[in-house]
Amino acid sequence: MPTPAPALVTLKKQLLAAYPDMGAANIGIMADAAHIAGGTSDHIEGNAIDVPVAGGPGEGDKHLALGLALLADPRAHYLIYNRMFYHEGRAPAAYTGSSPHTAHMHLSIYPDKRATATPWTLGKEAEDVKVLIGTPGRVWRLTRGNEHLWRNDEVGINAALKEGFTLEAGYAFDLLGGIPVHSLRSPNGDTLLSIDGTEIATLTANGWVDEGSIGGAGTTGAPVYRLAHGKHLHTADKSERDALIAQGWTDEGIGFYCGEPAGSDANERIAALEARLDKVAVFARDLLAAVA
């Protein structure tokens, strides 16, 4: 008969000692009827734990700070929280299961590590969230109500989380060029991304704060669309752009381009240019020989 993993029994005791308001009955390890009906849950073998967030470690995404502190343990396999899936060493991804996991976090452990009952590091004192940024130039979007922010660094993302923003599933876009994309914030919470020096100067003269560059745009590559509806929004997803326009947002055109990654296409263009230059050099040499 399945039993709770000793590793998770230890974790449950630690959580109750650190956060008494969670309540023992709310921290579940073994499968309930819904888990059993699904047939695939790690709870069935006692290798997962559900950690409540209401009345728990803090407000907003401080819950996620706790979850990611647990995820850093080598026994941890993956974490689900607030419609997001987290796996150590990978970027966050959308979780599309039937439960949004907004009232609790789900932590699964590796079955072969279940017997390791040493204490966990809760990270209770830590408020920063470990963000898996991904490749250089990657930009993430955060939301708070109808406000949006775009960040490409752990410090910036953690600062936004402390302001009550939520990190969206999946990254927003990559910036691979050399044209600085400035993030500007207005006194009423609007955020605008701009590469236009005149626009940036005008906005800052009118009370907007220039938060600096979040990366470099290019002259080619995927377009990032700019829309407005009380506040601004930027997206590289044409489907999202079209849906927002249908909802009454104003299309302000292409704000900038993402640039293009160094890859086979770029290498092919360079090779073609070098071939043309070689032909020009041969032509010039033959011409000089003819007039000599």
C-alpha positions as CSV (number, residue, x, y, z in Angstrom):
1,M,0.0,0.0,0.0
2,P,1.4,3.4,-0.9
3,T,2.7,5.6,1.9
4,P,3.8,9.2,2.1
5,A,7.4,9.7,1.1
6,P,9.6,10.3,4.1
7,A,11.1,13.3,2.3
8,L,7.7,14.9,2.2
9,V,6.8,14.0,5.7
10,T,9.8,15.9,6.8
11,L,8.9,18.8,4.6
12,K,5.3,18.9,6.0
13,K,6.6,19.1,9.5
14,Q,8.9,22.0,8.6
15,L,6.1,23.9,6.9
16,L,3.8,23.5,9.9
17,A,6.6,24.7,12.2
18,A,7.4,27.7,9.9
19,Y,3.8,28.6,8.9
20,P,1.3,27.3,11.5
21,D,-1.6,29.0,9.7
22,M,-1.3,26.5,6.8
23,G,-2.9,23.8,8.9
24,A,-1.9,20.2,8.8
25,A,-5.2,19.2,7.0
26,N,-4.4,21.6,4.2
27,I,-1.0,20.2,3.4
28,G,-1.8,17.1,1.4
29,I,0.6,14.3,0.3
30,M,-1.5,11.2,-0.5
31,A,-4.0,11.2,-3.4
32,D,-7.7,12.2,-2.8
33,A,-10.5,11.0,-5.0
34,A,-9.8,13.4,-7.8
35,H,-6.2,12.4,-8.0
36,I,-7.1,8.7,-8.0
37,A,-9.7,9.3,-10.7
38,G,-7.0,10.9,-12.9
39,G,-4.8,7.9,-12.5
40,T,-1.5,9.6,-13.1
41,S,-0.8,11.9,-10.1
42,D,2.4,11.6,-8.1
43,H,0.1,11.8,-5.0
44,I,-1.0,8.2,-5.6
45,E,2.4,6.9,-4.7
46,G,2.9,9.6,-2.0
47,N,5.5,11.4,-4.0
48,A,3.9,14.8,-4.2
49,I,2.8,17.5,-1.8
50,D,0.2,20.3,-2.0
51,V,1.2,23.4,-0.1
52,P,-1.6,26.0,0.6
53,V,-0.8,29.6,-0.2
54,A,-3.7,31.4,1.6
55,G,-2.5,32.5,5.0
56,G,0.8,31.0,4.2
57,P,4.3,32.4,3.8
58,G,3.4,35.9,2.6
59,E,1.6,37.9,0.0
60,G,1.5,37.4,-3.8
61,D,4.5,35.8,-5.3
62,K,6.4,35.3,-2.1
63,H,4.6,32.0,-2.2
64,L,6.5,31.3,-5.4
65,A,9.7,32.2,-3.7
66,L,9.0,29.4,-1.2
67,G,8.1,27.0,-4.0
68,L,11.2,27.8,-6.0
69,A,13.4,27.4,-2.9
70,L,12.0,23.9,-2.5
71,L,12.4,23.2,-6.3
72,A,16.2,23.9,-5.9
73,D,16.4,20.8,-3.7
74,P,17.8,17.8,-5.7
75,R,14.8,15.7,-4.5
76,A,12.4,18.1,-6.2
77,H,11.1,17.2,-9.7
78,Y,8.7,20.0,-10.7
79,L,6.5,22.7,-9.2
80,I,3.0,23.9,-10.4
81,Y,1.6,27.2,-9.2
82,N,-0.8,29.8,-10.5
83,R,-1.2,28.2,-14.0
84,M,2.6,27.9,-14.4
85,F,4.9,24.9,-14.5
86,Y,8.4,25.2,-13.1
87,H,11.2,22.7,-13.6
88,E,14.7,23.3,-12.4
89,G,17.0,24.3,-15.3
90,R,14.1,25.2,-17.6
91,A,12.2,28.3,-18.4
92,P,8.7,28.6,-16.8
93,A,5.9,27.3,-19.0
94,A,2.1,27.4,-19.0
95,Y,0.3,24.7,-17.1
96,T,-3.0,23.7,-18.8
97,G,-4.3,21.1,-16.3
98,S,-7.8,21.3,-15.0
99,S,-6.7,22.9,-11.7
100,P,-5.2,26.3,-12.0
101,H,-3.2,25.8,-8.7
102,T,-3.9,29.2,-7.4
103,A,-4.9,28.2,-3.9
104,H,-2.0,25.8,-3.5
105,M,1.3,24.8,-4.9
106,H,2.0,21.3,-6.1
107,L,5.5,19.9,-5.6
108,S,6.5,16.5,-7.0
109,I,9.7,14.7,-6.1
110,Y,11.8,12.0,-7.8
111,P,10.6,8.6,-6.7
112,D,14.2,7.4,-6.1
113,K,14.7,10.3,-3.7
114,R,11.6,9.7,-1.6
115,A,13.4,8.1,1.3
116,T,15.8,11.0,1.8
117,A,14.3,12.6,4.9
118,T,16.9,15.3,5.6
119,P,15.5,18.8,6.2
120,W,14.6,21.1,3.3
121,T,15.7,24.6,2.8
122,L,12.5,26.6,2.9
123,G,14.0,30.0,2.0
124,K,11.6,31.6,4.4
125,E,13.7,34.7,4.8
126,A,14.2,35.0,1.0
127,E,11.8,37.1,-1.0
128,D,13.5,37.0,-4.3
129,V,12.3,34.5,-6.9
130,K,14.8,32.5,-8.9
131,V,13.9,33.3,-12.5
132,L,15.1,31.1,-15.3
133,I,15.8,33.8,-17.8
134,G,17.0,31.6,-20.7
135,T,19.0,32.8,-23.7
136,P,20.7,36.2,-23.9
137,G,18.3,38.9,-25.1
138,R,15.2,37.1,-23.8
139,V,12.5,39.5,-22.5
140,W,9.6,38.5,-20.1
141,R,6.3,40.2,-19.6
142,L,4.7,40.8,-16.3
143,T,1.1,41.9,-15.5
144,R,-0.7,43.6,-12.7
145,G,-4.3,44.3,-13.6
146,N,-4.2,46.2,-16.8
147,E,-0.6,47.2,-16.3
148,H,2.4,45.5,-18.0
149,L,6.1,45.5,-17.6
150,W,8.9,44.0,-19.8
151,R,12.1,42.8,-18.1
152,N,15.1,40.8,-19.2
153,D,17.0,40.4,-15.8
154,E,16.4,38.6,-12.5
155,V,16.8,41.8,-10.5
156,G,14.1,43.6,-12.6
157,I,11.8,40.7,-12.5
158,N,12.1,40.3,-8.8
159,A,11.5,44.0,-8.3
160,A,8.3,43.8,-10.3
161,L,7.1,40.7,-8.4
162,K,7.5,42.6,-5.2
163,E,5.4,45.4,-6.7
164,G,2.6,42.8,-7.1
165,F,3.2,41.9,-10.8
166,T,2.8,38.3,-12.0
167,L,5.3,36.7,-14.4
168,E,3.4,35.5,-17.5
169,A,3.8,32.1,-19.0
170,G,6.4,31.9,-21.8
171,Y,8.7,34.7,-22.8
172,A,7.5,37.8,-24.6
173,F,10.2,38.1,-27.3
174,D,14.0,38.1,-27.9
175,L,16.0,41.3,-28.6
176,L,19.0,40.5,-30.7
177,G,19.9,43.8,-32.3
178,G,21.9,46.9,-31.3
179,I,19.2,49.6,-31.1
180,P,18.4,50.3,-27.4
181,V,14.8,49.6,-26.4
182,H,13.9,51.9,-23.5
183,S,11.3,51.0,-20.9
184,L,9.4,54.1,-19.7
185,R,6.8,54.3,-17.0
186,S,4.3,57.1,-16.4
187,P,3.0,58.3,-13.1
188,N,-0.3,56.5,-13.7
189,G,1.4,53.1,-14.2
190,D,1.6,53.0,-18.0
191,T,4.7,51.4,-19.5
192,L,5.9,52.1,-23.0
193,L,8.8,50.6,-24.9
194,S,10.4,53.0,-27.4
195,I,13.5,53.3,-29.6
196,D,12.6,56.8,-30.6
197,G,15.0,59.3,-29.0
198,T,12.6,62.2,-29.5
199,E,9.6,60.3,-28.0
200,I,11.8,59.3,-25.0
201,A,12.9,62.9,-24.4
202,T,9.3,64.2,-24.7
203,L,7.9,61.6,-22.3
204,T,10.6,62.1,-19.7
205,A,10.0,65.9,-19.9
206,N,6.4,65.2,-19.1
207,G,7.0,63.1,-15.9
208,W,7.7,59.7,-17.3
209,V,10.6,57.8,-15.9
210,D,13.2,56.3,-18.3
211,E,14.0,52.9,-16.7
212,G,16.8,52.2,-19.2
213,S,17.3,49.7,-21.9
214,I,15.8,46.2,-21.8
215,G,17.8,45.0,-24.8
216,G,18.5,45.9,-28.4
217,A,16.1,46.0,-31.3
218,G,17.1,45.2,-34.9
219,T,16.2,46.6,-38.3
220,T,14.8,43.2,-39.4
221,G,13.3,40.2,-37.7
222,A,10.0,39.6,-36.0
223,P,8.0,42.7,-35.4
224,V,6.9,43.8,-31.9
225,Y,3.5,45.4,-32.2
226,R,2.5,48.4,-30.1
227,L,-1.1,48.9,-29.0
228,A,-3.0,51.3,-26.7
229,H,-6.2,51.1,-24.7
230,G,-5.8,53.5,-21.7
231,K,-2.4,51.9,-21.2
232,H,0.1,50.5,-23.7
233,L,0.9,46.9,-24.5
234,H,3.6,45.4,-26.7
235,T,3.5,41.9,-28.3
236,A,5.3,39.9,-30.9
237,D,2.3,37.6,-31.1
238,K,0.2,38.6,-34.1
239,S,-2.8,36.5,-32.9
240,E,-2.8,38.5,-29.6
241,R,-2.5,41.7,-31.5
242,D,-5.5,40.9,-33.7
243,A,-7.5,39.8,-30.7
244,L,-6.8,43.0,-28.9
245,I,-7.7,45.2,-31.9
246,A,-11.0,43.3,-32.1
247,Q,-11.6,44.2,-28.4
248,G,-11.1,47.9,-29.1
249,W,-7.4,48.4,-28.7
250,T,-5.8,51.0,-30.9
251,D,-3.1,49.6,-33.3
252,E,-0.1,51.9,-33.1
253,G,1.9,49.9,-35.6
254,I,5.2,48.2,-35.2
255,G,7.2,49.5,-32.3
256,F,10.4,47.8,-33.3
257,Y,11.9,44.6,-34.7
258,C,13.5,41.9,-32.6
259,G,16.5,41.5,-34.8
260,E,17.7,38.2,-36.3
261,P,19.7,35.4,-34.5
262,A,23.1,34.4,-35.8
263,G,22.3,31.2,-37.7
264,S,22.3,29.5,-41.0
265,D,20.4,32.3,-42.7
266,A,22.8,34.9,-41.6
267,N,25.8,32.7,-42.5
268,E,24.3,32.2,-45.9
269,R,23.9,35.9,-46.5
270,I,27.5,36.5,-45.4
271,A,28.7,33.7,-47.7
272,A,26.8,35.2,-50.6
273,L,28.2,38.7,-49.9
274,E,31.7,37.3,-49.8
275,A,31.2,35.5,-53.1
276,R,30.0,38.8,-54.7
277,L,33.1,40.6,-53.3
278,D,35.3,37.9,-54.7
279,K,33.7,38.4,-58.2
280,V,34.3,42.2,-57.9
281,A,37.9,41.6,-57.0
282,V,38.4,39.3,-60.0
283,F,36.7,41.8,-62.3
284,A,38.9,44.6,-61.0
285,R,42.0,42.6,-61.4
286,D,41.1,41.6,-65.0
287,L,40.3,45.3,-65.8
288,L,43.6,46.5,-64.5
289,A,45.4,43.8,-66.5
290,A,43.5,44.9,-69.6
291,V,44.5,48.6,-69.3
292,A,48.1,47.9,-68.2
